[in-house]
């Protein structure tokens, strides 16, 4: 006779415990007597079947005034019985406290069945048990006052049917989670205080967990969250089954697969970003709850939490690091949706995320309380990941030198310098790149591959062909050595090269791209040209009218990507301040390494938001809107004449057809980008020490490189940029224009020897006093004022007019043209 048999347990009881890998002493089992049978039997039967008593303990390990019995006799009725008239209890194994202390575990497993919990604790895993999957609470059903109960036969048995008074169907309450199982409060107090994880492990069947079991796991998860555990600390581990064991409980797994295997799947579960138990049918659960006329606070939280958990299992909650805007990323569709829950200025159904909530969960703006709780949980629950989002274009951090372009809300393409792999089609979110929704007209990622393959060896220069239909004005003043036709060709080629660079290469290796400014009278085609640019880049010909103030402009540039166009701008005396601020801000943003707009978050706080700006700027105007040298030096300015005949209302559409279609245009542009990257990086032609005359970083070198890529002449570019800059500066600065005209007169006077001759400020003054254009200019006709101007504009004069100081004569500064 064994020791276990000597304490009174039958051999059948001992074998039953051994199936779970435990013995009577592990669970403190004792022999079943008539007293326990009577106390747990509703009918008061005197028959004592084979079985044993499972005593209960409290969280501190002290014996509790509660127990359950396990019946082994097939004719003994239900397998498990509990003390009649007592509420449900949480089962704490006798050695739980010992294991918690020795293992220093920061989690507790919650399972169903006392033997499973004891087996886990015996193996060193802290675990508690429910006596049934729903037994964390005490079920009670309440009915309206005049409800009648009637016995109804179902098969061989019968059930009670409740006949509810008309109109009171919503008054039925199936459970009241306020009355929870004894010991649950102690358990949760300990877990919350110690930031522990709850690992729910119920029985698995072939194909997963049964729907009713999974429903119970989800509702337990809701309760744990309601009682204080954060959602990231509530996890479900679904035990894998085998062909030999299609049903798997926690004790089964530990006995058959071993402690090491279980520790492995437990680690995997705990490493998951989210493992909250999902409701098997959340749509039906939510719809059922919403049918109730009035939901309690907890019921409302349960509904919103079930939605949040479905969102967590289907995707990720993200917060933009810069703007603090909230997003939901759908792992299935790879779409990044802007979340504006709780914002009274944005209707829920007007957003993509609101449409998603309606389609998946029947949730609408009318469900205000649930939407309010969902907003609070979406923003407040742990598990939000910080992210940087992009619009239209991006440069993957883990692929230096490459350029990513947004094809659709779900896919993008990366252009690389690698000739063997010029492009990579990616799902949104890959390589750390997340594109926001709704910024481009979708292009099929499948179709673009075919278009790219067709364009790989194409030598067309589409933008050059398009620009031939425009009447450009000379970019500088024609001279004998530089005729007007050359200047017109240079202007058109500069625009061609710029359109292949901007906005695609913005900030690429620090490249700064200029403000595009087209000046022309009505009918010159400037708006149509930018409608075409936008139609190619994003698919939407968006041109913004003159903004009312700087804040409107801020809102536009911080919410767009690619190219931001202000069409037909003009300023009056009333908005001179706006003109100056706009000029200053564009100058700053063009040359700032990481351009941002800083705004106060709220008028009542001092919190500052730093909103990134990721677009290049373009403006059209009837006349030059800015006269500040800083802006002109950062601009690419083109002037157009009116198109006298042949106006075509379908011009933009016909130019798109050159692609053919937008897909062809994008494929063409992407191939040009690849050739640029290949030449610059793969063939190592990019010079990090390039000495440029233009003030924008890398702009001059990028133009030269693009000209080489397109097989266009490039030697003329540095001088053309300098000539254009000198002309535009002189047009907006009367003094600069006078100095430029003096230098031209000085060259004419001295012929080929002009570089050997020196001159003083007084010579410029003498010349200006005799010139009818400049004789009334006070700075040009005053030696002291002009000398001060020359010293203040030394760099500009050297760069654009090649006027350098060359020593002194009789204590006067002398200058030379070189």
C-alpha positions as a printed Julia matrix, in Angstrom:
818×3 Matrix{Float64}:
   0.0     0.0     0.0
   1.42    3.38   -1.01
   1.71    6.38    1.32
  -0.92    8.21   -0.71
  -3.27    5.28   -0.37
  -2.68    5.26    3.37
  -4.13    8.81    3.68
  -7.41    7.43    2.46
  -7.51    8.19   -1.28
  -8.58    5.41   -3.61
  -6.24    4.1    -6.26
  -8.53    5.69   -8.86
  -8.15    9.1    -7.19
  -4.38    8.75   -7.09
  -4.26    7.77  -10.77
  -6.53   10.69  -11.68
  -4.12   13.11  -10.03
  -1.11   11.43  -11.62
  -2.58   12.1   -15.09
  -2.04   15.77  -14.31
   1.51   15.16  -13.08
   0.7    15.73   -9.42
   0.1    13.73   -6.24
  -2.38   14.11   -3.35
   0.11   16.05   -1.23
   0.68   18.62   -4.02
  -3.0    19.53   -4.03
  -3.68   18.66   -0.34
  -6.44   16.28   -1.45
  -8.36   14.3     1.13
 -10.84   11.44    1.1
 -14.45   12.19    0.21
 -16.88   11.61    3.07
 -20.62   11.76    3.47
 -20.43   15.26    4.94
 -18.82   16.65    1.78
 -21.29   14.74   -0.41
 -24.21   16.22    1.49
 -22.78   19.73    1.48
 -22.21   19.69   -2.28
 -25.34   17.81   -3.36
 -28.51   19.74   -4.11
 -30.61   16.64   -3.47
 -28.93   15.73   -0.2
 -27.99   12.2    -1.44
 -26.44    9.81    1.08
 -24.57    7.82   -1.6
 -20.79    8.29   -1.35
 -19.19    7.88   -4.78
 -15.49    7.42   -5.42
 -13.72   10.76   -5.47
 -11.72   13.24   -3.41
 -11.95   16.7    -1.87
  -9.96   19.67   -3.22
  -9.55   22.16   -0.36
  -9.19   25.87   -1.25
  -6.67   28.35    0.11
  -6.56   32.13    0.11
  -3.86   34.21   -1.58
  -1.74   34.13    1.58
  -1.78   30.32    1.63
  -4.21   29.95    4.55
  -7.0    27.37    4.36
 -10.27   28.87    3.09
 -13.79   27.83    4.22
 -14.49   26.42    0.78
 -13.78   23.32   -1.24
 -14.82   21.39   -4.31
 -15.07   17.65   -4.83
 -14.04   15.58   -7.81
 -16.38   12.64   -8.55
 -14.78    9.67  -10.27
 -17.81    7.36  -10.25
 -19.5     7.49  -13.7
 -22.86    7.17  -11.95
 -22.08    9.8    -9.36
 -23.46   12.77  -11.29
 -21.46   15.85  -12.29
 -17.68   15.39  -12.23
 -17.18   18.43  -10.04
 -19.31   19.76   -7.22
 -18.95   22.86   -5.08
 -20.31   23.88   -1.71
 -23.97   24.72   -2.21
 -24.95   28.31   -1.46
 -21.39   29.66   -1.57
 -20.02   32.08   -4.15
 -17.3    31.09   -6.61
 -13.71   31.21   -5.36
 -10.36   31.67   -7.1
  -8.17   28.62   -6.51
  -4.7    29.4    -5.13
  -2.43   26.29   -5.04
  -0.83   25.62   -1.64
   2.69   26.34   -2.9
   1.85   29.45   -4.96
   3.47   31.93   -2.57
   6.61   29.81   -2.38
   6.95   29.74   -6.18
   6.27   33.47   -6.51
   9.03   34.19   -4.02
  11.59   31.74   -5.39
  11.05   32.44   -9.09
  10.71   36.24   -8.79
   8.22   35.89  -11.65
   6.48   39.03  -12.94
   3.47   37.13  -14.26
   0.73   34.8   -13.03
  -1.0    32.23  -15.19
  -4.8    31.99  -14.97
  -6.2    28.66  -16.08
  -9.35   26.57  -15.63
  -9.17   23.67  -13.19
  -7.38   23.2    -9.9
  -5.2    20.32  -11.07
  -3.78   22.35  -13.94
  -2.79   25.15  -11.59
  -1.14   22.76   -9.12
   0.77   21.07  -11.95
   2.07   24.46  -13.2
   3.12   25.51   -9.69
   4.85   22.17   -9.14
   6.83   22.83  -12.35
   7.82   26.3   -11.12
   5.27   28.47  -12.94
   3.03   30.67  -10.75
  -0.56   29.84  -11.58
  -4.09   30.2   -10.21
  -7.28   28.55  -11.4
 -10.93   29.23  -12.05
 -13.37   26.44  -11.33
 -14.9    27.12  -14.75
 -14.11   29.4   -17.67
 -16.7    31.96  -16.48
 -16.23   31.4   -12.75
 -14.22   34.55  -12.08
 -17.65   36.06  -11.38
 -20.85   34.92   -9.74
 -23.57   34.64  -12.34
 -26.97   36.0   -11.6
 -29.86   36.82  -13.88
 -32.28   39.64  -13.16
 -35.67   39.99  -14.83
 -38.35   42.69  -14.88
 -40.83   42.63  -12.01
 -43.73   40.78  -13.73
 -41.64   38.09  -15.46
 -43.19   34.61  -15.39
 -41.15   31.37  -15.4
 -42.42   28.34  -17.25
 -40.92   24.85  -17.54
 -40.26   23.81  -21.14
 -39.09   20.36  -22.27
 -35.9    20.21  -24.32
 -35.04   16.71  -25.47
 -35.0    14.37  -22.49
 -34.79   17.22  -19.98
 -36.42   20.54  -19.33
 -35.43   24.18  -18.9
 -37.11   27.25  -17.45
 -38.42   29.78  -19.95
 -38.82   33.42  -18.84
 -41.86   35.22  -20.22
 -40.86   38.9   -20.02
 -43.46   41.69  -20.03
 -43.79   43.47  -23.36
 -41.29   46.3   -23.87
 -38.95   45.15  -21.09
 -36.63   42.86  -23.04
 -33.67   45.18  -22.54
 -34.08   44.99  -18.77
 -32.69   41.45  -18.68
 -29.18   41.28  -17.21
 -27.24   38.06  -17.51
 -24.38   38.85  -15.21
 -23.19   41.4   -12.73
 -19.42   41.55  -12.7
 -19.56   43.66   -9.56
 -19.96   40.36   -7.67
 -16.7    38.64   -8.52
 -15.25   35.39   -7.25
 -13.79   35.41   -3.77
 -10.02   36.01   -3.99
 -10.06   37.9    -7.29
  -9.61   41.22   -5.57
  -6.58   39.94   -3.63
  -5.08   38.5    -6.8
  -5.53   41.66   -8.85
  -4.36   43.96   -6.06
  -1.1    42.03   -5.94
  -0.7    41.99   -9.74
  -1.47   45.68  -10.2
   0.81   46.72   -7.34
   3.68   44.7    -8.82
   2.97   45.46  -12.53
   2.55   41.77  -13.27
   1.24   40.15  -16.43
  -1.81   37.89  -16.49
  -1.36   34.92  -18.84
  -4.73   33.3   -19.63
  -4.39   29.65  -20.64
  -7.58   27.7   -21.32
  -7.91   24.31  -23.01
  -7.12   24.14  -26.72
  -8.77   21.92  -29.28
  -7.82   20.94  -32.79
  -7.98   24.16  -34.79
  -7.61   26.44  -31.77
  -9.86   27.33  -28.89
 -13.59   26.67  -28.96
 -15.66   29.79  -29.54
 -17.4    29.65  -26.16
 -14.04   29.22  -24.43
 -12.53   32.09  -26.4
 -15.52   34.27  -25.56
 -14.91   33.55  -21.87
 -11.2    34.39  -22.25
 -12.06   37.72  -23.89
 -14.55   38.66  -21.19
 -12.04   37.74  -18.51
  -9.57   40.02  -20.3
 -12.11   42.87  -20.25
 -12.63   42.33  -16.52
  -8.91   42.31  -15.77
  -8.53   45.6   -17.65
 -11.5    47.07  -15.82
  -9.93   46.04  -12.51
  -6.64   47.8   -13.22
  -4.32   45.72  -15.41
  -3.1    47.5   -18.57
  -3.93   45.75  -21.82
  -0.29   45.01  -22.6
  -0.17   43.02  -19.35
  -3.14   40.85  -20.28
  -2.16   38.0   -22.57
  -3.56   34.73  -23.82
  -1.42   31.72  -24.6
  -3.12   29.22  -26.91
  -1.57   25.81  -26.37
  -0.58   23.97  -29.55
  -2.22   20.59  -30.07
  -0.84   17.49  -31.71
  -2.34   14.74  -33.85
  -2.01   12.44  -30.86
  -3.49   14.97  -28.43
  -6.19   16.99  -30.24
  -7.32   18.43  -26.89
  -4.64   20.08  -24.8
  -4.86   21.49  -21.29
  -2.07   23.14  -19.36
  -1.36   20.0   -17.34
  -1.47   17.87  -20.49
   1.15   20.05  -22.14
   3.47   20.06  -19.14
   3.22   16.28  -18.78
   3.58   15.39  -22.47
   5.83   18.17  -23.82
   7.85   19.04  -20.76
   8.77   22.15  -18.79
  11.39   23.37  -21.28
   8.94   23.36  -24.18
   6.31   25.2   -22.17
   8.83   27.8   -21.02
   9.64   28.42  -24.69
   6.06   29.05  -25.81
   5.49   31.17  -22.71
   8.48   33.38  -23.64
   7.15   33.7   -27.17
   3.75   34.78  -25.9
   5.25   37.38  -23.59
   7.44   38.83  -26.34
   4.5    39.53  -28.61
   3.55   43.17  -29.04
  -0.03   42.33  -28.08
  -1.62   39.03  -27.02
  -4.9    40.2   -25.51
  -7.62   37.51  -25.86
  -9.79   38.3   -28.89
 -13.54   37.95  -28.82
 -14.59   35.23  -31.32
 -17.36   37.43  -32.74
 -16.78   41.05  -31.73
 -19.27   42.43  -34.23
 -22.11   40.37  -32.75
 -20.94   41.11  -29.19
 -20.9    44.84  -29.86
 -24.22   44.79  -31.72
 -25.83   42.88  -28.86
 -24.62   45.36  -26.3
 -25.68   48.34  -28.39
 -29.23   46.97  -28.49
 -29.59   47.79  -24.82
 -31.39   51.01  -24.08
 -28.87   51.98  -21.41
 -25.37   50.69  -20.9
 -23.6    50.86  -17.58
 -20.2    52.5   -17.39
 -18.52   49.12  -17.28
 -20.55   47.74  -20.19
 -19.6    50.79  -22.25
 -15.95   50.24  -21.4
 -16.23   46.56  -22.31
 -17.62   47.39  -25.73
 -14.98   50.02  -26.47
 -12.26   47.74  -25.13
 -13.4    44.89  -27.35
 -13.09   47.25  -30.33
  -9.67   48.43  -29.2
  -8.44   44.86  -28.76
  -9.66   43.93  -32.22
  -7.78   46.93  -33.57
  -4.67   45.86  -31.67
  -4.79   42.36  -33.1
  -5.43   43.67  -36.61
  -2.85   46.42  -36.56
  -0.97   48.95  -34.47
  -1.64   52.23  -32.72
   0.97   54.8   -33.69
   1.77   58.33  -32.63
   3.66   60.69  -34.92
   6.82   61.66  -33.09
   6.76   65.21  -34.44
   3.1    66.18  -34.63
   1.71   63.84  -31.92
  -1.08   62.91  -34.34
  -2.54   59.45  -33.78
  -2.73   56.77  -36.48
  -3.94   53.23  -36.9
  -1.88   50.94  -39.13
  -3.83   48.0   -40.56
  -1.5    45.0   -40.79
  -3.7    43.33  -43.41
  -4.22   46.22  -45.82
  -0.96   48.05  -44.9
  -2.9    51.31  -44.74
  -2.02   54.06  -42.27
  -5.21   55.81  -41.2
  -5.39   59.13  -39.4
  -7.35   58.83  -36.14
  -9.43   61.81  -35.04
 -11.63   60.21  -32.39
 -13.28   62.66  -30.06
 -12.52   65.69  -32.23
 -15.8    67.64  -32.46
 -14.64   69.43  -35.61
 -14.17   66.21  -37.57
 -17.17   63.98  -38.25
 -16.35   60.33  -37.63
 -17.91   59.14  -40.89
 -15.86   61.68  -42.89
 -12.62   59.88  -42.06
 -11.22   56.63  -43.42
 -10.83   55.33  -39.88
 -14.46   56.18  -39.09
 -15.58   54.25  -42.17
 -13.47   51.32  -41.04
 -15.1    51.34  -37.58
 -18.55   51.36  -39.16
 -17.79   48.57  -41.62
 -16.13   46.31  -39.08
 -18.05   47.06  -35.86
 -21.23   48.97  -36.85
 -19.94   51.89  -34.8
 -21.16   55.35  -35.74
 -20.97   58.89  -34.4
 -24.37   58.44  -32.74
 -22.73   55.99  -30.31
 -21.14   58.91  -28.5
 -20.35   57.26  -25.17
 -18.6    54.32  -26.78
 -16.71   56.58  -29.2
 -15.66   58.7   -26.22
 -14.34   55.71  -24.3
 -12.65   54.36  -27.43
 -10.91   57.71  -27.91
  -9.67   57.66  -24.31
  -8.46   54.07  -24.55
  -6.91   54.55  -28.0
  -4.83   57.46  -26.73
  -4.31   56.36  -23.14
  -3.72   52.62  -23.11
  -0.06   51.52  -23.13
   1.26   49.98  -26.32
   1.34   53.04  -28.57
   4.44   53.12  -30.72
   6.18   56.31  -31.76
   6.71   56.62  -35.5
   7.71   59.09  -38.2
   5.17   59.24  -41.01
   5.73   60.42  -44.57
   3.78   61.85  -47.47
   4.56   61.1   -51.14
   8.35   60.81  -50.76
  10.77   59.43  -48.18
  14.36   58.32  -47.74
  14.62   54.98  -45.86
  16.93   55.32  -42.88
  18.27   51.78  -43.3
  18.95   52.26  -47.05
  21.12   55.39  -47.32
  21.01   57.13  -50.67
  17.78   55.45  -51.81
  14.51   57.25  -52.52
  11.04   55.89  -51.71
   7.93   57.01  -53.59
   4.35   56.36  -52.47
   2.42   54.37  -55.08
  -0.78   54.03  -53.07
  -2.03   53.89  -49.51
  -0.69   50.34  -49.19
   2.46   50.18  -51.32
   5.53   52.19  -52.21
   8.61   51.72  -54.35
  12.26   52.25  -53.45
  14.65   53.34  -56.19
  18.2    52.18  -55.59
  21.62   52.83  -57.2
  22.08   49.07  -57.77
  21.98   48.27  -61.52
  21.09   44.65  -60.77
  18.15   45.67  -58.58
  17.08   49.18  -59.56
  13.8    49.13  -57.64
  12.07   47.34  -54.77
   8.28   47.14  -54.43
   7.35   47.37  -50.73
   4.27   47.11  -48.6
   3.63   50.18  -46.48
   5.58   49.91  -43.24
   8.53   47.97  -44.66
  12.08   49.3   -44.13
  10.72   51.59  -41.44
   8.83   53.74  -43.97
   5.19   54.63  -43.22
   3.2    56.66  -45.72
   0.01   58.41  -44.67
  -3.26   57.72  -46.41
  -4.86   59.89  -49.08
  -1.9    61.83  -50.51
  -1.55   60.17  -53.91
  -3.89   58.79  -56.52
  -3.21   55.03  -56.39
  -0.96   53.37  -58.94
  -1.01   49.57  -59.07
   2.24   48.18  -57.7
   1.83   45.3   -60.14
   1.35   47.49  -63.21
   4.19   49.87  -62.36
   6.67   46.99  -62.61
   5.7    46.36  -66.23
   5.97   50.09  -67.0
   9.39   50.29  -65.36
  10.71   47.39  -67.37
   9.54   49.11  -70.56
  11.25   52.38  -69.59
  14.6    50.95  -68.47
  16.32   51.75  -71.78
  14.13   54.7   -72.76
  16.14   57.87  -73.5
  13.19   60.28  -73.74
  13.33   63.59  -71.84
   9.63   64.23  -71.39
   9.88   67.48  -69.45
  12.06   69.01  -72.15
   9.44   68.14  -74.73
   6.69   69.65  -72.58
   8.58   72.91  -71.99
   9.13   73.5   -75.7
   5.55   74.77  -75.92
   6.23   77.65  -73.48
   7.58   81.1   -74.37
  10.48   81.62  -71.97
  12.05   85.04  -71.55
  15.88   85.28  -71.44
  17.34   84.5   -68.02
  19.91   87.3   -68.35
  20.68   90.32  -70.53
  21.91   89.25  -74.0
  25.41   90.34  -74.99
  27.64   89.84  -78.01
  29.16   86.73  -76.47
  25.89   85.37  -75.07
  23.05   85.81  -77.59
  19.38   85.72  -76.67
  18.82   82.3   -78.22
  21.46   80.79  -75.92
  19.82   82.41  -72.89
  16.41   81.04  -73.9
  17.85   77.56  -74.32
  19.58   77.77  -70.94
  16.37   78.84  -69.21
  14.39   75.98  -70.71
  17.11   73.44  -69.86
  17.37   74.72  -66.29
  13.62   74.23  -65.87
  13.88   70.74  -67.37
  16.64   69.67  -64.99
  14.88   71.23  -62.01
  11.62   69.39  -62.73
  13.48   66.07  -62.69
  15.1    67.0   -59.37
  12.26   68.68  -57.48
  10.75   67.48  -55.22
  12.25   64.01  -55.69
  15.73   64.78  -54.36
  14.76   67.13  -51.53
  17.27   66.62  -48.65
  18.94   63.76  -50.52
  22.45   63.84  -49.05
  21.6    67.29  -47.74
  20.55   68.65  -51.15
  18.66   71.92  -50.9
  16.2    72.64  -53.7
  15.16   76.18  -54.67
  11.84   77.95  -54.45
  10.31   77.73  -57.91
   8.95   81.07  -59.06
   7.27   81.51  -62.44
   6.36   85.06  -63.41
   4.17   85.69  -66.38
   1.12   87.5   -67.65
  -2.27   85.79  -67.93
  -2.34   83.21  -70.68
   1.33   82.22  -70.44
   0.42   78.74  -69.12
   2.05   78.94  -65.7
  -0.94   77.47  -63.82
  -1.38   74.71  -66.39
   2.29   73.82  -66.06
   1.96   73.33  -62.29
  -1.31   71.48  -62.68
   0.68   69.05  -64.84
   3.5    68.85  -62.28
   1.04   68.03  -59.5
  -0.88   65.57  -61.68
   2.33   63.64  -62.23
   3.67   63.78  -58.68
   0.49   63.03  -56.73
  -2.26   62.5   -59.3
  -4.14   65.51  -57.91
  -3.68   68.9   -59.69
  -3.79   70.84  -56.43
  -2.89   74.52  -56.72
  -3.47   76.63  -53.63
  -4.83   80.13  -53.94
  -3.26   83.03  -52.1
  -3.45   82.22  -48.38
  -4.94   84.79  -46.0
  -2.11   84.8   -43.5
   1.0    82.94  -42.42
  -0.99   80.45  -40.33
  -2.98   79.35  -43.37
   0.29   78.84  -45.2
   1.7    76.86  -42.27
  -1.36   74.61  -42.34
  -0.88   73.96  -46.04
   2.82   73.14  -46.07
   2.72   70.94  -42.95
  -0.15   68.82  -44.29
   1.23   68.17  -47.76
   4.1    66.3   -49.33
   5.93   66.61  -52.64
   5.36   70.05  -54.14
   3.34   72.85  -52.55
   2.11   75.42  -55.07
   0.8    78.91  -54.33
  -0.88   80.1   -57.51
  -1.21   83.74  -58.62
   0.13   85.36  -55.48
   0.07   89.1   -55.01
   0.51   91.48  -52.11
  -1.01   94.82  -51.32
  -0.01   97.54  -48.89
  -2.36   95.96  -46.35
  -0.44   92.68  -46.19
   3.17   93.83  -46.4
   3.86   92.18  -43.06
   2.61   88.84  -44.39
   4.79   89.31  -47.49
   7.9    89.77  -45.37
   7.09   86.89  -43.02
   6.37   84.55  -45.93
   9.66   85.5   -47.57
  11.61   84.99  -44.33
   9.98   81.64  -43.58
  10.57   80.22  -47.06
  14.21   81.3   -46.88
  14.61   79.57  -43.52
  12.84   76.36  -44.52
  14.75   75.97  -47.8
  18.16   75.99  -46.11
  17.34   74.5   -42.7
  18.77   70.95  -42.33
  15.57   69.65  -40.72
  12.85   72.17  -41.65
  10.11   72.54  -39.06
   7.38   74.96  -38.15
   7.08   75.7   -34.45
   3.59   76.46  -33.2
   2.09   76.71  -29.75
  -0.09   73.66  -29.19
  -2.87   75.61  -27.48
  -3.37   79.29  -26.83
  -3.67   78.54  -23.12
  -0.45   76.55  -22.79
   3.22   76.99  -23.53
   3.63   73.58  -25.19
   5.36   73.86  -28.56
   4.72   71.57  -31.53
   7.5    71.15  -34.1
   5.75   70.28  -37.35
   8.03   68.95  -40.12
   7.93   70.43  -43.61
   8.64   67.89  -46.34
   7.76   69.67  -49.56
   9.37   72.05  -52.0
   7.75   75.4   -52.74
   6.49   76.8   -56.02
   4.82   80.13  -56.7
   3.26   81.78  -59.72
   2.68   85.51  -60.06
   2.01   88.25  -62.58
   5.05   90.19  -61.36
   7.96   89.65  -58.99
   6.32   89.4   -55.53
   9.53   89.48  -53.48
  12.48   91.85  -53.54
  14.61   90.45  -50.72
  18.04   89.21  -51.89
  17.89   86.25  -49.51
  14.82   84.8   -51.22
  16.07   85.54  -54.73
  19.32   83.71  -53.98
  17.27   80.68  -52.93
  14.97   80.74  -55.94
  14.84   79.4   -59.48
  13.01   82.2   -61.32
  11.55   81.78  -64.79
   9.63   84.34  -66.79
   7.06   83.38  -69.42
   5.36   85.3   -72.18
   1.76   84.86  -73.2
   0.99   82.04  -75.62
  -0.49   83.92  -78.57
  -2.44   81.06  -80.15
  -3.26   77.4   -79.82
  -4.77   77.47  -76.32
  -5.97   73.97  -75.5
  -8.45   73.3   -72.7
  -7.24   69.67  -72.61
  -3.56   70.55  -72.54
  -2.81   68.89  -69.19
  -4.58   65.67  -70.18
  -2.71   65.56  -73.51
   0.63   66.01  -71.76
  -0.22   63.21  -69.33
  -0.88   61.02  -72.37
   2.82   61.39  -73.3
   3.6    58.98  -70.44
   1.52   57.19  -71.63
  -0.73   58.09  -68.7
   0.36   59.01  -65.2
   1.7    55.51  -64.68
   4.06   56.01  -67.63
   5.15   59.42  -66.34
   5.93   58.0   -62.9
   7.82   55.07  -64.41
   9.83   57.54  -66.53
  10.62   59.71  -63.52
  11.59   56.72  -61.37
  13.94   55.4   -64.03
  15.61   58.82  -64.22
  15.99   58.73  -60.42
  17.62   55.3   -60.63
  20.04   56.47  -63.31
  20.93   59.49  -61.18
  21.53   57.32  -58.1
  23.49   54.8   -60.11
  25.75   57.43  -61.59
  26.17   59.32  -58.33
  26.66   56.41  -55.92
  27.28   53.15  -57.79
  29.65   54.8   -60.29
  30.94   57.12  -57.54
  30.63   60.33  -59.56
  29.11   62.3   -56.69
  31.7    64.64  -55.18
  31.16   65.32  -51.49
  33.75   68.12  -51.72
  32.23   69.82  -54.76
  32.86   73.59  -54.68
  29.77   75.34  -56.03
  29.04   78.95  -56.76
  25.36   78.64  -55.83
  24.43   79.07  -52.18
  22.0    76.1   -52.02
  23.82   72.95  -50.9
  24.39   70.41  -53.69
  21.96   72.17  -56.05
  24.55   73.06  -58.67
  26.15   69.62  -58.59
  22.72   67.95  -58.76
  21.86   69.97  -61.9
  25.14   68.93  -63.52
  24.61   65.29  -62.56
  21.04   65.31  -63.89
  22.22   66.84  -67.18
  24.72   63.99  -67.54
  21.99   61.45  -66.77
  19.72   62.94  -69.45
  22.63   63.22  -71.91
  22.3    67.02  -72.05
  25.15   69.58  -72.11
  26.22   70.66  -68.64
  29.32   72.9   -68.82
  27.13   76.01  -69.09
  25.28   75.45  -65.8
  27.54   77.29  -63.27
  27.8    80.43  -65.42
  24.09   80.36  -66.28
  23.15   80.18  -62.59
  25.46   83.09  -61.82
  24.09   85.2   -64.71
  20.52   84.51  -63.74
  21.21   85.35  -60.1
  22.97   88.59  -60.99
  20.08   89.7   -63.22
  17.37   88.9   -60.7
  19.24   90.56  -57.86
  19.83   93.67  -59.93
  16.18   93.82  -60.91
  15.15   94.02  -57.28
  18.1    96.09  -56.03
  18.69   99.48  -57.76
  22.13   99.85  -56.27
  23.18   96.35  -57.37
  21.81   97.06  -60.84
  23.86  100.28  -60.99
  27.06   98.49  -59.99
  26.36   95.8   -62.6
  25.89   98.43  -65.32
  29.07  100.21  -64.22
  31.02   96.95  -64.52
  29.63   96.4   -68.02
  30.66   99.97  -68.97
  34.09   99.38  -67.37
  34.56   96.26  -69.51
  33.58   98.11  -72.67
  35.95  100.96  -71.89
  39.04   98.82  -71.22
  38.38   95.95  -73.62
  40.36   92.76  -73.04
  42.54   94.49  -70.43
  39.65   95.15  -68.03
  40.75   92.38  -65.63
  44.09   94.13  -65.15
  42.56   97.47  -64.28
  41.52   98.57  -60.81
  38.91  101.09  -59.77
  37.75  102.85  -56.61
  34.3   103.58  -55.21
  34.69  107.19  -56.32
  34.84  106.05  -59.98
  31.47  104.32  -59.61
  30.07  107.51  -58.05
  31.4   109.66  -60.89
  29.89  107.3   -63.47
  26.51  107.21  -61.7
  26.31  111.02  -61.49
  26.64  111.17  -65.28
  24.12  108.39  -65.96
  20.52  109.5   -66.37
  19.19  106.24  -64.87
  21.2   106.33  -61.65
  21.98  110.0   -61.11
  19.14  110.32  -58.61
  20.13  107.21  -56.6
  21.48  108.61  -53.34
  23.6   105.57  -52.5
  25.24  105.37  -55.9
  26.05  109.08  -55.9
  27.45  109.18  -52.36
  30.89  107.65  -51.8
  30.37  106.98  -48.1
  26.95  105.31  -48.57
  28.12  103.29  -51.56
  31.25  102.13  -49.74
  29.15  100.94  -46.84
  26.83   99.09  -49.26
  29.76   97.39  -51.02
  31.22   96.22  -47.72
  27.81   94.86  -46.62
  27.3    92.99  -49.91
  30.85   91.82  -50.4
  29.98   88.14  -50.85
  27.13   88.79  -53.28
  29.27   91.12  -55.39
  32.1    88.56  -55.52
  29.81   85.65  -56.38
  27.51   87.3   -58.9
  29.43   90.27  -60.38
  33.0    88.93  -59.8
  33.93   92.23  -58.1
  36.78   91.65  -55.63
  38.7    94.02  -53.41
  42.31   94.32  -54.57
  44.39   96.28  -52.07
  44.34  100.04  -51.46
  45.62  103.24  -53.09
  46.05  106.44  -51.1
  44.14  104.76  -48.24
  41.22  104.02  -50.55
  39.97  100.48  -51.22
  40.53   99.36  -54.79
  38.54   96.76  -56.72
  39.12   94.5   -59.69
  36.83   92.44  -61.96
  38.05   88.83  -61.93
